[in-house]
Amino acid sequence: MVPVLDRSLEHTARPVNWRGRSGRYYALAPERIEDFVFAGEELYLVALGNHVMWAGSARNVVEDAVSRARFRLAMECGDRVFHVESGVDEVERMTIIWDLEGAEPAMGLSAA
């Protein structure tokens, strides 16, 4: 018999801290890249190791050709994806995306 993954445990991974280019810290929730799907207008970050490949939402992929091309490359090369908490204010969301595009993992900090 093959074990079945319990989907109720999907978001139980501990958040990890990344520091944006502005110096702001973000607690990002890791997700399995193999199971990644967009959920509404949520923001995501796709990385290869400690290098951010793409940050944005489904809207960015649909409406912006450059973002769409970067997203495709990120999904081909990336090895991790994170959910990013954000509000509904569009300017705030754009600022978060900009900040995360230059982000790096914050070593030695715990998001707990």
PyMOL commands that place a pseudoatom at each C-alpha (Angstrom):
pseudoatom trace, name=CA, resn=MET, resi=1, chain=A, elem=C, hetatm=0, pos=[0.000, 0.000, 0.000]
pseudoatom trace, name=CA, resn=VAL, resi=2, chain=A, elem=C, hetatm=0, pos=[1.267, 3.495, -0.884]
pseudoatom trace, name=CA, resn=PRO, resi=3, chain=A, elem=C, hetatm=0, pos=[1.117, 6.187, 1.834]
pseudoatom trace, name=CA, resn=VAL, resi=4, chain=A, elem=C, hetatm=0, pos=[-1.025, 9.220, 1.034]
pseudoatom trace, name=CA, resn=LEU, resi=5, chain=A, elem=C, hetatm=0, pos=[0.105, 12.741, 1.884]
pseudoatom trace, name=CA, resn=ASP, resi=6, chain=A, elem=C, hetatm=0, pos=[-2.223, 14.424, 4.360]
pseudoatom trace, name=CA, resn=ARG, resi=7, chain=A, elem=C, hetatm=0, pos=[-3.044, 17.800, 2.783]
pseudoatom trace, name=CA, resn=SER, resi=8, chain=A, elem=C, hetatm=0, pos=[-4.067, 19.220, 6.168]
pseudoatom trace, name=CA, resn=LEU, resi=9, chain=A, elem=C, hetatm=0, pos=[-0.357, 19.359, 7.046]
pseudoatom trace, name=CA, resn=GLU, resi=10, chain=A, elem=C, hetatm=0, pos=[0.482, 21.375, 3.955]
pseudoatom trace, name=CA, resn=HIS, resi=11, chain=A, elem=C, hetatm=0, pos=[1.287, 24.687, 5.660]
pseudoatom trace, name=CA, resn=THR, resi=12, chain=A, elem=C, hetatm=0, pos=[2.891, 23.435, 8.870]
pseudoatom trace, name=CA, resn=ALA, resi=13, chain=A, elem=C, hetatm=0, pos=[6.486, 24.191, 7.878]
pseudoatom trace, name=CA, resn=ARG, resi=14, chain=A, elem=C, hetatm=0, pos=[8.108, 26.849, 10.023]
pseudoatom trace, name=CA, resn=PRO, resi=15, chain=A, elem=C, hetatm=0, pos=[8.456, 30.267, 8.395]
pseudoatom trace, name=CA, resn=VAL, resi=16, chain=A, elem=C, hetatm=0, pos=[11.957, 31.351, 7.441]
pseudoatom trace, name=CA, resn=ASN, resi=17, chain=A, elem=C, hetatm=0, pos=[13.312, 34.891, 7.605]
pseudoatom trace, name=CA, resn=TRP, resi=18, chain=A, elem=C, hetatm=0, pos=[14.520, 36.670, 4.518]
pseudoatom trace, name=CA, resn=ARG, resi=19, chain=A, elem=C, hetatm=0, pos=[15.824, 40.254, 4.501]
pseudoatom trace, name=CA, resn=GLY, resi=20, chain=A, elem=C, hetatm=0, pos=[14.667, 42.479, 1.648]
pseudoatom trace, name=CA, resn=ARG, resi=21, chain=A, elem=C, hetatm=0, pos=[16.887, 44.961, -0.137]
pseudoatom trace, name=CA, resn=SER, resi=22, chain=A, elem=C, hetatm=0, pos=[15.448, 47.701, 2.115]
pseudoatom trace, name=CA, resn=GLY, resi=23, chain=A, elem=C, hetatm=0, pos=[16.574, 45.824, 5.244]
pseudoatom trace, name=CA, resn=ARG, resi=24, chain=A, elem=C, hetatm=0, pos=[13.036, 44.790, 6.192]
pseudoatom trace, name=CA, resn=TYR, resi=25, chain=A, elem=C, hetatm=0, pos=[12.619, 41.205, 7.400]
pseudoatom trace, name=CA, resn=TYR, resi=26, chain=A, elem=C, hetatm=0, pos=[9.935, 38.893, 6.001]
pseudoatom trace, name=CA, resn=ALA, resi=27, chain=A, elem=C, hetatm=0, pos=[8.753, 35.612, 7.539]
pseudoatom trace, name=CA, resn=LEU, resi=28, chain=A, elem=C, hetatm=0, pos=[8.181, 33.486, 4.439]
pseudoatom trace, name=CA, resn=ALA, resi=29, chain=A, elem=C, hetatm=0, pos=[6.185, 30.262, 4.583]
pseudoatom trace, name=CA, resn=PRO, resi=30, chain=A, elem=C, hetatm=0, pos=[7.879, 27.455, 2.615]
pseudoatom trace, name=CA, resn=GLU, resi=31, chain=A, elem=C, hetatm=0, pos=[5.783, 25.380, 0.217]
pseudoatom trace, name=CA, resn=ARG, resi=32, chain=A, elem=C, hetatm=0, pos=[6.635, 22.319, -1.832]
pseudoatom trace, name=CA, resn=ILE, resi=33, chain=A, elem=C, hetatm=0, pos=[7.683, 23.508, -5.271]
pseudoatom trace, name=CA, resn=GLU, resi=34, chain=A, elem=C, hetatm=0, pos=[6.403, 20.253, -6.784]
pseudoatom trace, name=CA, resn=ASP, resi=35, chain=A, elem=C, hetatm=0, pos=[2.876, 21.075, -5.551]
pseudoatom trace, name=CA, resn=PHE, resi=36, chain=A, elem=C, hetatm=0, pos=[2.950, 24.839, -6.142]
pseudoatom trace, name=CA, resn=VAL, resi=37, chain=A, elem=C, hetatm=0, pos=[-0.208, 26.516, -7.448]
pseudoatom trace, name=CA, resn=PHE, resi=38, chain=A, elem=C, hetatm=0, pos=[-1.286, 30.140, -7.238]
pseudoatom trace, name=CA, resn=ALA, resi=39, chain=A, elem=C, hetatm=0, pos=[-3.967, 30.927, -4.665]
pseudoatom trace, name=CA, resn=GLY, resi=40, chain=A, elem=C, hetatm=0, pos=[-5.922, 34.045, -5.536]
pseudoatom trace, name=CA, resn=GLU, resi=41, chain=A, elem=C, hetatm=0, pos=[-3.908, 37.244, -5.308]
pseudoatom trace, name=CA, resn=GLU, resi=42, chain=A, elem=C, hetatm=0, pos=[-1.336, 35.861, -2.865]
pseudoatom trace, name=CA, resn=LEU, resi=43, chain=A, elem=C, hetatm=0, pos=[2.329, 36.828, -3.268]
pseudoatom trace, name=CA, resn=TYR, resi=44, chain=A, elem=C, hetatm=0, pos=[5.049, 34.229, -3.736]
pseudoatom trace, name=CA, resn=LEU, resi=45, chain=A, elem=C, hetatm=0, pos=[8.809, 34.079, -3.989]
pseudoatom trace, name=CA, resn=VAL, resi=46, chain=A, elem=C, hetatm=0, pos=[10.600, 31.440, -6.088]
pseudoatom trace, name=CA, resn=ALA, resi=47, chain=A, elem=C, hetatm=0, pos=[14.292, 30.925, -5.357]
pseudoatom trace, name=CA, resn=LEU, resi=48, chain=A, elem=C, hetatm=0, pos=[17.251, 28.849, -6.403]
pseudoatom trace, name=CA, resn=GLY, resi=49, chain=A, elem=C, hetatm=0, pos=[19.162, 28.295, -3.189]
pseudoatom trace, name=CA, resn=ASN, resi=50, chain=A, elem=C, hetatm=0, pos=[19.638, 31.752, -1.684]
pseudoatom trace, name=CA, resn=HIS, resi=51, chain=A, elem=C, hetatm=0, pos=[19.031, 33.587, -4.979]
pseudoatom trace, name=CA, resn=VAL, resi=52, chain=A, elem=C, hetatm=0, pos=[15.601, 35.070, -5.702]
pseudoatom trace, name=CA, resn=MET, resi=53, chain=A, elem=C, hetatm=0, pos=[14.491, 34.085, -9.192]
pseudoatom trace, name=CA, resn=TRP, resi=54, chain=A, elem=C, hetatm=0, pos=[11.019, 35.662, -9.135]
pseudoatom trace, name=CA, resn=ALA, resi=55, chain=A, elem=C, hetatm=0, pos=[8.611, 37.395, -6.753]
pseudoatom trace, name=CA, resn=GLY, resi=56, chain=A, elem=C, hetatm=0, pos=[5.000, 38.282, -7.482]
pseudoatom trace, name=CA, resn=SER, resi=57, chain=A, elem=C, hetatm=0, pos=[1.456, 37.020, -7.894]
pseudoatom trace, name=CA, resn=ALA, resi=58, chain=A, elem=C, hetatm=0, pos=[-0.661, 35.331, -10.530]
pseudoatom trace, name=CA, resn=ARG, resi=59, chain=A, elem=C, hetatm=0, pos=[-1.702, 38.786, -11.736]
pseudoatom trace, name=CA, resn=ASN, resi=60, chain=A, elem=C, hetatm=0, pos=[1.939, 39.652, -12.472]
pseudoatom trace, name=CA, resn=VAL, resi=61, chain=A, elem=C, hetatm=0, pos=[2.329, 36.488, -14.546]
pseudoatom trace, name=CA, resn=VAL, resi=62, chain=A, elem=C, hetatm=0, pos=[-0.845, 37.158, -16.524]
pseudoatom trace, name=CA, resn=GLU, resi=63, chain=A, elem=C, hetatm=0, pos=[-0.470, 40.912, -17.073]
pseudoatom trace, name=CA, resn=ASP, resi=64, chain=A, elem=C, hetatm=0, pos=[3.313, 41.389, -17.462]
pseudoatom trace, name=CA, resn=ALA, resi=65, chain=A, elem=C, hetatm=0, pos=[5.311, 39.629, -20.172]
pseudoatom trace, name=CA, resn=VAL, resi=66, chain=A, elem=C, hetatm=0, pos=[8.666, 40.200, -18.406]
pseudoatom trace, name=CA, resn=SER, resi=67, chain=A, elem=C, hetatm=0, pos=[7.319, 38.808, -15.133]
pseudoatom trace, name=CA, resn=ARG, resi=68, chain=A, elem=C, hetatm=0, pos=[5.841, 35.847, -17.016]
pseudoatom trace, name=CA, resn=ALA, resi=69, chain=A, elem=C, hetatm=0, pos=[9.214, 35.057, -18.637]
pseudoatom trace, name=CA, resn=ARG, resi=70, chain=A, elem=C, hetatm=0, pos=[11.024, 35.352, -15.287]
pseudoatom trace, name=CA, resn=PHE, resi=71, chain=A, elem=C, hetatm=0, pos=[8.405, 33.143, -13.626]
pseudoatom trace, name=CA, resn=ARG, resi=72, chain=A, elem=C, hetatm=0, pos=[8.812, 30.422, -16.282]
pseudoatom trace, name=CA, resn=LEU, resi=73, chain=A, elem=C, hetatm=0, pos=[12.585, 30.461, -15.828]
pseudoatom trace, name=CA, resn=ALA, resi=74, chain=A, elem=C, hetatm=0, pos=[12.206, 30.419, -12.043]
pseudoatom trace, name=CA, resn=MET, resi=75, chain=A, elem=C, hetatm=0, pos=[9.922, 27.393, -12.161]
pseudoatom trace, name=CA, resn=GLU, resi=76, chain=A, elem=C, hetatm=0, pos=[12.377, 25.549, -14.427]
pseudoatom trace, name=CA, resn=CYS, resi=77, chain=A, elem=C, hetatm=0, pos=[15.450, 26.366, -12.328]
pseudoatom trace, name=CA, resn=GLY, resi=78, chain=A, elem=C, hetatm=0, pos=[14.132, 27.126, -8.844]
pseudoatom trace, name=CA, resn=ASP, resi=79, chain=A, elem=C, hetatm=0, pos=[14.287, 24.679, -5.998]
pseudoatom trace, name=CA, resn=ARG, resi=80, chain=A, elem=C, hetatm=0, pos=[12.054, 26.388, -3.429]
pseudoatom trace, name=CA, resn=VAL, resi=81, chain=A, elem=C, hetatm=0, pos=[8.922, 28.501, -3.234]
pseudoatom trace, name=CA, resn=PHE, resi=82, chain=A, elem=C, hetatm=0, pos=[7.587, 30.627, -0.394]
pseudoatom trace, name=CA, resn=HIS, resi=83, chain=A, elem=C, hetatm=0, pos=[4.231, 32.210, 0.383]
pseudoatom trace, name=CA, resn=VAL, resi=84, chain=A, elem=C, hetatm=0, pos=[4.523, 35.900, 1.294]
pseudoatom trace, name=CA, resn=GLU, resi=85, chain=A, elem=C, hetatm=0, pos=[2.059, 37.593, 3.645]
pseudoatom trace, name=CA, resn=SER, resi=86, chain=A, elem=C, hetatm=0, pos=[0.772, 40.860, 2.174]
pseudoatom trace, name=CA, resn=GLY, resi=87, chain=A, elem=C, hetatm=0, pos=[-2.118, 43.234, 2.406]
pseudoatom trace, name=CA, resn=VAL, resi=88, chain=A, elem=C, hetatm=0, pos=[-4.555, 44.271, -0.290]
pseudoatom trace, name=CA, resn=ASP, resi=89, chain=A, elem=C, hetatm=0, pos=[-3.059, 47.722, -0.934]
pseudoatom trace, name=CA, resn=GLU, resi=90, chain=A, elem=C, hetatm=0, pos=[-1.559, 47.584, -4.446]
pseudoatom trace, name=CA, resn=VAL, resi=91, chain=A, elem=C, hetatm=0, pos=[1.279, 50.020, -3.680]
pseudoatom trace, name=CA, resn=GLU, resi=92, chain=A, elem=C, hetatm=0, pos=[2.265, 47.971, -0.621]
pseudoatom trace, name=CA, resn=ARG, resi=93, chain=A, elem=C, hetatm=0, pos=[2.239, 44.777, -2.694]
pseudoatom trace, name=CA, resn=MET, resi=94, chain=A, elem=C, hetatm=0, pos=[4.394, 46.336, -5.435]
pseudoatom trace, name=CA, resn=THR, resi=95, chain=A, elem=C, hetatm=0, pos=[6.823, 47.602, -2.776]
pseudoatom trace, name=CA, resn=ILE, resi=96, chain=A, elem=C, hetatm=0, pos=[7.055, 44.131, -1.222]
pseudoatom trace, name=CA, resn=ILE, resi=97, chain=A, elem=C, hetatm=0, pos=[7.752, 42.574, -4.635]
pseudoatom trace, name=CA, resn=TRP, resi=98, chain=A, elem=C, hetatm=0, pos=[10.500, 45.119, -5.332]
pseudoatom trace, name=CA, resn=ASP, resi=99, chain=A, elem=C, hetatm=0, pos=[11.996, 44.557, -1.882]
pseudoatom trace, name=CA, resn=LEU, resi=100, chain=A, elem=C, hetatm=0, pos=[11.939, 40.766, -2.202]
pseudoatom trace, name=CA, resn=GLU, resi=101, chain=A, elem=C, hetatm=0, pos=[13.557, 40.736, -5.646]
pseudoatom trace, name=CA, resn=GLY, resi=102, chain=A, elem=C, hetatm=0, pos=[16.789, 41.709, -3.879]
pseudoatom trace, name=CA, resn=ALA, resi=103, chain=A, elem=C, hetatm=0, pos=[16.207, 39.605, -0.766]
pseudoatom trace, name=CA, resn=GLU, resi=104, chain=A, elem=C, hetatm=0, pos=[18.487, 37.088, 0.869]
pseudoatom trace, name=CA, resn=PRO, resi=105, chain=A, elem=C, hetatm=0, pos=[17.995, 34.588, 3.683]
pseudoatom trace, name=CA, resn=ALA, resi=106, chain=A, elem=C, hetatm=0, pos=[18.635, 36.088, 7.097]
pseudoatom trace, name=CA, resn=MET, resi=107, chain=A, elem=C, hetatm=0, pos=[21.139, 33.714, 8.639]
pseudoatom trace, name=CA, resn=GLY, resi=108, chain=A, elem=C, hetatm=0, pos=[20.988, 33.102, 12.362]
pseudoatom trace, name=CA, resn=LEU, resi=109, chain=A, elem=C, hetatm=0, pos=[17.435, 34.423, 12.874]
pseudoatom trace, name=CA, resn=SER, resi=110, chain=A, elem=C, hetatm=0, pos=[14.419, 32.318, 13.700]
pseudoatom trace, name=CA, resn=ALA, resi=111, chain=A, elem=C, hetatm=0, pos=[10.957, 33.329, 12.467]
pseudoatom trace, name=CA, resn=ALA, resi=112, chain=A, elem=C, hetatm=0, pos=[9.264, 31.523, 15.368]
for i in range(1, 112): cmd.bond("trace and resi %d" % i, "trace and resi %d" % (i + 1))
show_as sticks, trace
zoom trace
